[in-house]
C-alpha cells in the first residue's frame, strides 16, 4: 500500500521536485497550490512521466479556508504520512517595504507552515509516525537587507522547527528542514532533484532536524 504525501506549495522548481522524488519512492502525491491553472499543467507534466498525482487549489494565507480544504483532503485520501511545506515569497524587497507587506510575507511563509503543523497534531498522524518537511533557506543563517522579509521568515521557520522538534518527537511526529543556501535551479548542486534527495534523507533517516545544503 502506498504512503501519502501532501505537497503544499507545488511548483515547477523544488515543490514538484520533491513530489517526483517521493512518487519514485512509491508515495501517492497530492499537490496543493493557489492556482488551479498551474495545478492542471503540473498534473499533465507528471502524467508525461507516468506519475499520477492528485491536485487541490488552496491558499495557505486563508487559515480557516485552508483548514477546511485540508480536512476534506484527509477525508478523501486519508491522513498523510508526510507533509512538505514549500511556500515562500522569494522576491526581493526595497528599503521602502511597508509593515503590511512584511506581515503578508510572514503570513504565507511562516504562519501558514505553523497552521499545517497544528492541523497535523493528531492521533492519526502520530500513529503513522508522520513527518513534516519544511523548505528553509540560507538567509536564516546569513540574512540580507534586500531580502529582509524572506530572511526574517526563514529565521522564524528555523526557530519553529528547532523549538517544536522535542515536543513533536514525544508524540512520534518528525519535523525537519533543509536550509537551501543557494538559488534553486541556479546550478547542478541546487537542481531541484538534488535538493529533493536531501529531503528524502531527512525523512528516511530522521537522525537530524536540519540539513544545511
C-alpha positions as CSV (number, residue, x, y, z in Angstrom):
1,X,0.0,0.0,0.0
2,X,1.4,3.4,-1.0
3,X,2.2,6.1,1.6
4,X,0.8,9.6,1.1
5,X,2.5,13.0,0.8
6,X,0.8,16.4,0.7
7,X,3.0,18.9,-1.2
8,X,1.9,22.4,0.0
9,X,3.4,24.9,-2.4
10,X,3.6,22.9,-5.6
11,X,5.6,24.4,-8.3
12,X,8.0,23.7,-11.2
13,X,11.0,24.0,-9.0
14,X,11.5,22.4,-5.7
15,X,7.9,21.6,-4.9
16,X,7.4,19.3,-7.9
17,X,11.0,18.0,-7.5
18,X,10.2,16.7,-4.0
19,X,6.8,15.4,-5.3
20,X,8.6,13.4,-8.0
21,X,11.2,12.0,-5.6
22,X,8.6,10.8,-3.2
23,X,6.5,9.4,-6.1
24,X,9.5,7.4,-7.2
25,X,9.7,6.0,-3.6
26,X,6.1,4.7,-4.0
27,X,4.2,7.6,-2.5
28,X,0.8,8.8,-3.6
29,X,1.1,12.6,-4.2
30,X,-1.3,15.4,-3.6
31,X,-0.2,18.7,-5.0
32,X,-1.6,21.9,-3.3
33,X,-1.2,25.4,-4.7
34,X,-3.3,28.5,-5.1
35,X,-3.6,28.3,-8.9
36,X,-5.9,25.7,-10.5
37,X,-4.4,26.5,-13.9
38,X,-0.9,25.8,-12.7
39,X,-2.0,22.6,-11.0
40,X,-3.6,21.4,-14.2
41,X,-0.3,22.0,-16.0
42,X,1.7,20.2,-13.3
43,X,-0.7,17.2,-13.4
44,X,-0.1,17.0,-17.2
45,X,3.7,17.2,-16.7
46,X,3.6,14.4,-14.2
47,X,1.4,12.3,-16.4
48,X,4.0,12.6,-19.2
49,X,6.4,11.0,-16.7
50,X,3.9,8.2,-16.0
51,X,3.4,9.7,-12.5
52,X,-0.2,10.0,-11.3
53,X,-0.9,12.9,-8.9
54,X,-3.9,14.5,-7.4
55,X,-4.3,18.3,-7.1
56,X,-6.1,20.8,-4.9
57,X,-6.2,24.5,-5.1
58,X,-5.9,26.3,-1.7
59,X,-4.4,29.4,-0.2
60,X,-2.3,28.9,2.9
61,X,-2.8,32.6,3.8
62,X,-6.5,32.0,4.4
63,X,-6.2,29.9,7.5
64,X,-9.8,29.0,8.0
65,X,-10.5,28.0,4.4
66,X,-7.2,26.1,4.2
67,X,-8.1,24.1,7.3
68,X,-11.5,23.1,5.7
69,X,-9.8,22.2,2.5
70,X,-7.2,20.2,4.4
71,X,-9.9,18.3,6.3
72,X,-11.6,17.5,3.0
73,X,-8.4,16.1,1.6
74,X,-7.9,13.9,4.7
75,X,-11.4,12.6,4.4
76,X,-10.9,11.8,0.7
77,X,-7.3,10.4,0.7
78,X,-6.6,9.7,4.4
79,X,-4.1,11.2,6.8
80,X,-0.8,11.9,5.0
81,X,2.4,10.2,6.0
82,X,4.4,13.3,5.0
83,X,3.6,17.0,4.6
84,X,6.1,19.1,2.6
85,X,5.7,22.8,3.1
86,X,7.4,24.8,0.3
87,X,5.5,28.1,0.4
88,X,7.7,31.2,0.2
89,X,7.6,34.7,-1.2
90,X,11.1,34.9,-2.6
91,X,11.1,38.3,-4.4
92,X,13.5,41.0,-3.1
93,X,12.1,43.9,-1.1
94,X,13.2,47.5,-1.4
95,X,14.0,49.7,1.6
96,X,10.5,51.2,1.4
97,X,8.7,47.9,2.2
98,X,5.7,48.6,4.4
99,X,4.8,46.9,7.6
100,X,1.7,45.4,5.9
101,X,3.9,43.8,3.2
102,X,6.1,42.4,5.9
103,X,3.1,40.9,7.6
104,X,1.8,39.5,4.3
105,X,5.1,37.7,3.7
106,X,5.1,36.3,7.3
107,X,1.5,35.0,6.9
108,X,2.4,32.9,3.9
109,X,5.9,31.9,4.7
110,X,5.6,31.2,8.4
111,X,2.1,31.3,9.8
112,X,0.9,29.0,7.0
113,X,3.5,26.4,8.0
114,X,2.5,26.6,11.6
115,X,-1.1,26.2,10.7
116,X,-0.2,22.9,8.8
117,X,1.7,21.7,11.9
118,X,-1.4,22.4,14.0
119,X,-3.6,20.5,11.6
120,X,-1.3,17.5,11.8
121,X,-1.1,17.4,15.5
122,X,-3.5,14.5,15.6
123,X,-3.5,10.9,16.9
124,X,-3.7,9.5,13.3
125,X,-0.6,11.4,12.3
126,X,1.2,10.4,15.5
127,X,0.2,6.7,15.0
128,X,1.7,6.9,11.5
129,X,4.9,8.5,12.8
130,X,4.2,11.2,10.3
131,X,6.8,13.7,9.1
132,X,6.6,17.4,8.4
133,X,9.3,18.7,6.0
134,X,9.9,22.4,5.5
135,X,11.9,24.3,3.0
136,X,14.4,26.5,4.8
137,X,16.9,28.9,3.4
138,X,20.5,30.1,3.9
139,X,19.0,33.5,4.6
140,X,18.1,32.1,8.0
141,X,21.8,31.9,8.8
142,X,23.2,34.8,6.7
143,X,20.4,37.4,6.2
144,X,20.5,40.3,3.6
145,X,18.7,43.6,3.8
146,X,17.5,43.4,0.2
147,X,15.7,40.1,1.2
148,X,14.7,41.3,4.6
149,X,11.2,39.7,4.7
150,X,12.5,36.3,3.5
151,X,15.5,36.5,5.8
152,X,13.2,37.1,8.8
153,X,10.8,34.4,7.7
154,X,13.4,31.7,7.1
155,X,14.9,32.5,10.5
156,X,11.4,32.2,12.1
157,X,10.8,28.8,10.3
158,X,14.2,27.6,11.6
159,X,13.3,28.6,15.1
160,X,9.9,26.9,14.8
161,X,11.5,23.6,13.7
162,X,14.1,23.7,16.5
163,X,11.5,24.6,19.1
164,X,8.9,22.0,18.1
165,X,11.3,19.1,17.5
166,X,11.2,17.8,21.1
167,X,7.5,18.5,21.5
168,X,6.5,16.7,18.3
169,X,9.1,13.8,18.8
170,X,7.4,12.9,22.0
171,X,4.2,12.3,20.0
172,X,6.0,10.3,17.4
173,X,6.0,13.1,14.8
174,X,9.1,14.1,13.0
175,X,9.8,17.7,11.8
176,X,12.8,18.8,9.8
177,X,14.1,21.4,7.4
178,X,16.7,21.7,4.6
179,X,18.4,25.1,4.7
180,X,19.0,25.7,0.9
181,X,22.0,28.0,0.8
182,X,21.8,28.9,-2.9
183,X,19.3,29.8,-5.6
184,X,17.2,26.8,-6.6
185,X,18.0,25.8,-10.1
186,X,21.0,28.1,-10.5
187,X,23.5,25.2,-10.9
188,X,23.7,21.4,-10.7
189,X,24.1,21.4,-6.9
190,X,20.9,23.4,-6.4
191,X,18.9,21.5,-9.1
192,X,15.5,20.6,-7.6
193,X,16.2,16.9,-7.9
194,X,19.3,17.1,-5.8
195,X,17.7,19.2,-3.1
196,X,14.8,16.7,-3.2
197,X,17.2,13.9,-2.4
198,X,18.2,15.9,0.8
199,X,14.6,16.0,1.9
200,X,14.3,12.3,1.3
201,X,17.4,11.8,3.6
202,X,15.7,13.8,6.3
203,X,12.5,11.7,6.0
204,X,14.3,8.3,5.7
205,X,16.9,8.7,8.3
206,X,15.3,11.1,10.8
207,X,18.6,11.5,12.7
208,X,18.7,15.3,12.5
209,X,16.1,18.0,12.2
210,X,18.2,20.1,9.8
211,X,20.4,19.8,6.8
212,X,22.4,22.8,5.6
213,X,22.8,22.3,1.9
